[in-house]
Amino acid sequence: MAITEIPGGHGWAVPLAVGDAVRLVNTFGSQVVDTWALARHDTSEYLSVEHTRRMIANLFPGQGDIFYSNRRSKMLSLEKDTAPGRHDMLFACCDKWLYQHYGCAPGHRTCRDNFLQALFAAGFDANFVPNPVNLWMNIPVSADGHVGIEPPVSRPGDEVVLRALMDVLVVFSACPMDVTPINGPDRTPRPVYAEVLVQAAS
């Protein structure tokens, strides 16, 4: 499949059959990508960061880890991860209420809206937005439980490969955050690239 550009601040959804994978490239190295997965045959089952944290016994996913659903089904594996830093499973996606909190003008793009719009464009609908896996998002946790917000430590060209362990719909949002340094010190959303890797028939 051709490589798809996901513009900075926008979203994209892609169906994967079990065994297929999607490769996501952090082209400029500084872009955080909110990531969701829904079971294609029953979208009430979704990738749950709460259940995943419990199942992998870690706050942060790493290469080789499994992402679990709200029914503790295996949904995706983090098959490849070239970045030196962590991915976040603590923060909710940005939404209109967060930008209102920051004093932004109405209409600021949000990951929540990107999820809903990308899902609808792919022929699905939802009235609930799960908490995402925030790829490349640098949220350090101190020994006393304090949570920080730091620029990503990922580098241009770093990539992840997510392998489908069931038929899923994967949704990405190249986060539009331009208030905090989530997307780098210059606080500028940038495009990322995605490529579907279809499993060869045996």
C-alpha positions, -999 to +999 in steps of 0.1 A: +000+000+000+011+035-007+026+057+020+000+080+036+009+114+049-010+124+080-008+162+082+002+178+115-029+184+135-051+159+116-062+123+119-065+091+098-081+057+103-071+025+086-086-011+089-061-039+095-068-076+092-053-099+117-016-104+109-014-071+090+007-042+104+010-004+101+044+014+101+043+049+115+072+072+109+080+103+130+093+122+100+106+152+118+111+135+151+091+158+173+055+149+165+033+131+190+006+108+176-024+098+196-033+062+187-065+042+191-077+007+180-112-006+178-124-041+171-138-040+135-167-063+142-177-048+175-164-013+181-175-013+217-143-033+222-114-009+221-077-006+230-077+002+267-046+018+282-060+011+317-062-026+310-029-026+291-010-010+320-024-038+342-016-066+318+020-056+310+026-043+346+041-011+333+031+025+328+050+028+295+048+003+266+080-009+249+090-030+219+075-064+222+046-054+244+010-061+237-019-036+237-050-051+253-087-043+249-112-034+275-121-071+274-085-081+279-082-093+244-049-090+226-054-062+200-020-050+188+017-058+193+044-031+194+065-051+171+092-024+164+101+008+181+133+026+171+129+057+194+150+060+225+122+074+247+089+064+261+053+064+248+026+077+271-004+058+284-014+083+311-028+114+294-062+117+278-063+132+243-065+169+238-101+183+234-119+215+231-122+218+269-084+216+273-079+244+247-105+264+264-086+259+297-055+273+279-074+303+266-073+293+229-099+306+205-129+283+197-123+259+168-088+248+177-082+214+162-082+185+188-072+149+189-107+141+202-123+156+171-097+140+148-106+106+163-143+111+156-138+126+121-113+099+110-136+071+123-166+086+104-146+089+072-137+052+075-173+043+077-176+039+115-191+060+142-186+064+180-202+083+209-172+075+232-136+084+228-112+061+247-080+072+262-052+069+236-017+055+235+003+087+229+032+076+207+064+095+213+048+117+240+073+124+268+055+124+301+081+117+329+068+105+363+089+113+393+093+092+424+068+113+443+042+108+415+046+142+399+038+141+361+058+163+338+052+175+302+085+175+282+094+176+245+097+142+227+132+126+226+124+108+194+145+116+163+137+123+127+128+090+110+121+070+142+093+045+136+070+021+152+053-010+137+020-021+152+009-056+143-028-065+144-037-095+166-073-093+156-093-074+129-090-038+140-095-002+129-065+018+139-069+056+143-040+081+144-041+118+153-009+139+146-016+159+178-024+196+171-011+207+205+007+241+200+005+254+236+028+231+256+061+216+242+044+182+236+053+185+199+088+199+205+102+232+219+088+252+189+053+238+197+046+231+160+025+202+148+041+184+118+032+156+095+039+119+100+038+090+075+020+057+077+023+026+056+002-006+058+022-038+057-001-065+044+008-100+056+017-123+027-006-152+021+009-185+031 
